[in-house]
Amino acid sequence: MREHGNFEMYIKGQTIVVDAMGAWNLETALRWSDEYQKNVHLLADKPWACLVNLTQFELLVPEAWAHIKRYSQWSNEQNQQYEAVVCGASYQQALVELIHEAMPNVDTQIFLNLDDAKSWLTQKGMFYEQ
């Protein structure tokens, strides 16, 4: 099946930055997890963070949701310390709160704009503007 939805992912400082867009099916979630896992392995020898921008994100099919939650649990065991999530809608915040249950070791904060999320991660020593 063809992918639906998209994302961009890169590392900045000790932070994996993810911009999620559109409605994701399982194929998109699988590609995301492959890239995510590779990036985590580059950072996991020290505490790291994730900055997730959901302002252009729509939804996940149930199979993709289960896959994302499984990788959130895995991140919890891979030295992740912080997660900053930028939400543009209340249903996105509800999804983040459900995923956070799988990440008890990660300090997760929800923001309404990207600059506040970056500022918080910078204060934690995880994100650097260049």
C-alpha angles and dihedrals in degrees: 000000000000121000120258119201126014145225143197120217132185141147123251116177107319091333133101107214117206125185107191120198136185130347115325128217125193093271092059091047090051092052089046092052092049092053093040093053092050091051094046090054089056092056107028097095087076132029111284142181141217126222111199120189110199098167092110095035122110114180149309130241111239094256091053091046091056090049094051091048091051091054091047088057089048091051089055087063095044101072096269108159106172140029124188115190124190111206128191097185137036094241088059090055090051090053091050091051090053092050092047089064086069091052109058093156094054123086101224123191128182120216136186095215137035097234092059091049092050091047092052092049091047089054087053091052094246106105130048129189112223 
